[in-house]
Amino acid sequence: MADYRLEASWSPVEGSFGRFTFTLFNLSAEPLSGFTLACTSLTRVADEHVAEGATLKRRVANFHEYSPPEGLIVKPGGSWRFTMEGLTNGPKHVTAGIKSAYLTLGDGRHAPVSFGDLMLDGMEQGALPELLPKGEVSEPYSLLPWPLHQALRPGDMPPIALYPAAGTSAKNTRAVAKVLALYQRLFPDDDVPFALQPVEGGRQIRFKGESSIMDAAYELRFTGKEIILGTDDASGLLYGLISLAQLLHGARHEPETFQFPVFGTIADQPRYEWRGCHLDVSRHFYPVADVKRLIDILAWNKLNIFHWHLTDDEAWRLEIKAYPELTKIGAKHGPDEVLLPQFGDGAEPRSGFYSQDDVREIVAHAGMLRVDVVPEIDIPGHSTAALLSLPQLVERQEAPGGYHPEPNNPNNALNPAVEFTYEFLGKVFDEMLQLFPSQYIHIGGDEVPHGSWLASPLCKMLMEREKLAGTAELQSYFLRRIKAMLVERGKKLVGWNEVSHGGGVDRDGTLLMAWEKPEVGIELAGEGYDIVMTPGQAYYLDMAQAEDWGEPGAGWAGFTPPEKTYSYEAEGELPEELRERMRGIQACIWGENFASRSYFNRLVFPRLSAVAEAAWTPFLRKDWLRFAAIVRMWPTL
């Protein structure tokens, strides 16, 4: 147990974003004096604020350091209480408060401080409500996503196991073994759905090479003696076997609701080619085992893109051998480190990054499951970790506080007029080529603040030479150079919707993700860009699922219950003539609100599966109550 505990509450104040009240409890046996309190919080104290009982010593991004009144002594069992009025935003949910805390003592030591969720003054937080109905099915089959077409007759008893018919090729036998291993990882306590040799009471699978009109398509034909899996596509083979495992899983787990087919057919193919899930590992680091399990879950849900957000202001998580400082400095947080503690960091220094061997392991694991790993290096904005790791990237003539994007990481964007920027990124891309076989590299391009670089002498010269006006056109210049670098290396550029600003980049071979709101996707398609729809209002899985204070999650895009995520129709927002520009949809998992595994699972599931069904199943084939009945059997992290 920590010797100190910090509790925080918020109360509304008319005409402002309200007031924080902090109380630090001394649980140790010694009096506490001559200290400062550091904590990180998603709700930040503004530069202009009113403090009672403390002084805000410094704030960097979400990091705050408070000093008590001079001479304050907190006796054992006593407490220090102070308030801060003047916040940058109004908290809406319990997770908008403290994310980490520690004390710096008079002798320089750092002591951990325990903490809890943000309390709302005058309100008791009750149990979180159940957001998923029990559900009901009209056809007794546990398939998710629901297939394009099925006409099936259920049997009385599920088979003991399914096994490859005699004479099955080595390729198809390996596919069975691959899905068998996937199932065992996801459901280690269950009876296995497959065997590699005949099983009494089982049913054989015969594989048939059949041409299909779309990648990932497959057909299953059930007869009294066997199951025929027809496809000529490696992804279709995998998905057909996953469908068989799902059918057997439901029939075993809820036999009163689900049964295994004995006759009939399933003809299936995905609605969209891009069926993605993004994971931010910069703000919250996930061990290799967790990343691999998430990829397993993606495959089980027939998602085929893992968008890996590897860098941001908070950390650089990818080993680059040409620049070891990126992870030696940029992946390490601590009270005495270059990067101050942020989400989840405390008194002890903490480092987390993926070695190139880690990346190879994760990419190979994903490839085995037909999941394409699309890495993201977020540039030119969100680059605090890189800039603090490599001072050569910083223009010395530019004032350190030339611009202050929220949340107050000053000058957090790579300077387009510093030529070393392109040398640096060229070496980063060259190493990424050896790690990521995907044809895509995501370069971010989001949230570069208005006014960035305008006080930079080098940028003023660049703007005059290239006849550029303002931040957006400078970013466009930068991104056009980045796109050319990627094209030279045989890669395609993917970015967030702001890549289009200031003239954007060449539309050919560019894919943009519409995240701010659905209307942005329509605008991008109208400008000639291919798009992936991932609006925060429906597909951001860090958004709270209800308006209640006790619900974890973010609130900037409103709240998104699972039924809203499930029923949202991204294509329906687009005019008919622009729909060919829509490549698919994607869920996004941002890391600020995932302080615990339980919060991760509550926020991500079942909404991830809801996005998966929207990505695969035609709109008219979807059924919310059927989905609710099936998805409760699906795996979580």
Buried (B, 14 or more C-beta within 10 A) or exposed (E): EBBBBBBBBBBEBEEBBBBBBBBBBBBBEEEBEEBBBBBBBBBBBBEEBEBEBBEBEEBBBBBBBBBBEEEBEBEEEEBBEBBBBBBBBBBBBBBBBBBBBBBBBEEEEBBBBBBEBBBBEEEEBEEBEEBBBEBEBEBBBBBBBBBBEBEBEBBEEBBBBBBBBEEBEEEBBBBBEBBBBBBBBBBEEEEBBBBBEEBEEBBBBBBEEBEBEEBBBBBBBBEEEBBBBBBEBEBBBBBBBBBBBBBBBBBBBBBEBBBBBBEBBBBBBBBBEBBBBBBBBBBBBBEBEBBBBBBBBBBBBBBBBBBBBBBBBBBBBBBBEEBEBBBBBBBBBBBEBBBBBBBBBBBEBBBBBBEBEBBBBBBEBBBBBBBBBBBBBBBBBBBBBBBBBBEBBBBEEBEEEBBBBEBBBBBBBBBBBBEBBBEBBBBBBEBBBEBBEBEBBBBBBBBBBEEBBBBBEBBBEBBEEEEBEBBBBBBBBBBBBBBBBBBEEEBBBBBBBBBBBBEBBEBEBBBBBBBBBBEBBBBBBEEBBBBBBBBBBBBBBBBBBBEBBBBBBBBEBBBBBBBBBBBBBBBEBBEEEBEEBBBBBBBBBBBBBBBEEEBBBBBBBBBBBBBBBBBBBEEEBBBBBBBBBBBBBBBBB
